[in-house]
Amino acid sequence: MQGNQDTKQSLKLFIVLSRAFKALNEEINKNIQENGLNPTEFAVLELLYHKGDQPLQQIGGKILLASGSITYVVDKLEKKGYLKRVACPNDRRVTYAQITGEGRSLIDGIFPDHEARIHELMSSLSAQEKSESIELLKKLGLSIKDLSY
């Protein structure tokens, strides 16, 4: 009987995590969209802003997006003037995405509000609860990688 209760608790945890993520994501996405970007465009620009130039082939893995979609997003951001493609001088097979001055300016204006909104949404948790949540969710994520079939 204990196994059945443990299974029900696992399902409940999954539902609670899913709903919490959905609620957070919807609120954050509203803020991003108010600035004329979709969440994926923002994720690409934010990555380039904080981590510098990135090979196009690696962006998808870093922002959890399928590689086929990256080309579309990069094309849109390039048309808006927020990033440019730069050929790798050492390897012709590699092209980097590089944030432009206009893109940097946009993120400079957006990111402080984005960061503050995330902090506000997380404010119902104490610093200790946030630390515990980070550790528990890391443990969960890493254990799932180990279980991959």
C-alpha positions, 0 to 999 in steps of 0.5 A, spaced: 500 500 500 505 504 501 508 504 494 501 506 491 501 512 496 508 514 494 506 513 486 500 518 488 505 523 491 509 523 485 503 524 481 501 530 485 508 533 485 508 533 478 502 536 477 504 542 482 510 543 479 507 543 472 502 548 475 507 552 478 511 553 472 505 555 468 503 560 472 510 563 473 511 562 465 505 566 463 507 572 468 514 572 465 512 572 458 507 577 459 512 582 461 517 580 455 511 580 450 510 587 452 517 589 450 515 587 442 519 580 443 516 573 444 519 568 449 524 565 445 527 571 442 528 574 449 531 567 451 536 568 445 538 575 446 538 574 453 543 568 452 547 573 447 547 579 452 550 575 458 554 569 455 557 573 449 557 570 442 554 563 441 555 558 435 548 557 432 548 550 433 549 550 440 543 556 442 538 551 442 541 546 447 542 552 452 535 555 451 531 548 451 529 549 444 529 545 437 535 546 433 530 547 427 527 553 430 533 557 432 534 559 425 527 562 424 528 566 431 535 568 429 532 570 422 527 574 425 532 577 430 537 579 425 531 582 421 529 587 427 537 589 427 538 585 434 543 580 432 548 579 426 551 572 424 558 572 424 562 567 421 568 563 425 574 565 422 577 558 424 572 554 422 567 555 416 562 550 418 561 554 424 557 561 424 556 565 431 550 569 433 552 576 436 548 581 439 548 588 436 548 595 439 541 595 438 540 588 441 544 590 447 540 597 448 534 593 448 536 588 453 539 593 457 532 596 458 528 590 459 532 586 463 532 590 470 524 589 470 525 582 468 529 580 473 525 584 478 519 581 476 522 574 477 524 576 484 517 579 486 514 572 483 518 568 487 518 573 494 513 568 497 519 563 498 524 565 503 531 565 502 532 558 505 526 555 501 529 558 495 535 554 496 532 548 498 528 548 492 534 549 487 537 543 491 531 539 490 530 541 483 537 540 481 537 533 484 530 531 481 533 533 474 540 530 474 536 523 477 532 523 471 538 524 466 541 518 469 534 514 468 534 516 461 532 509 456 
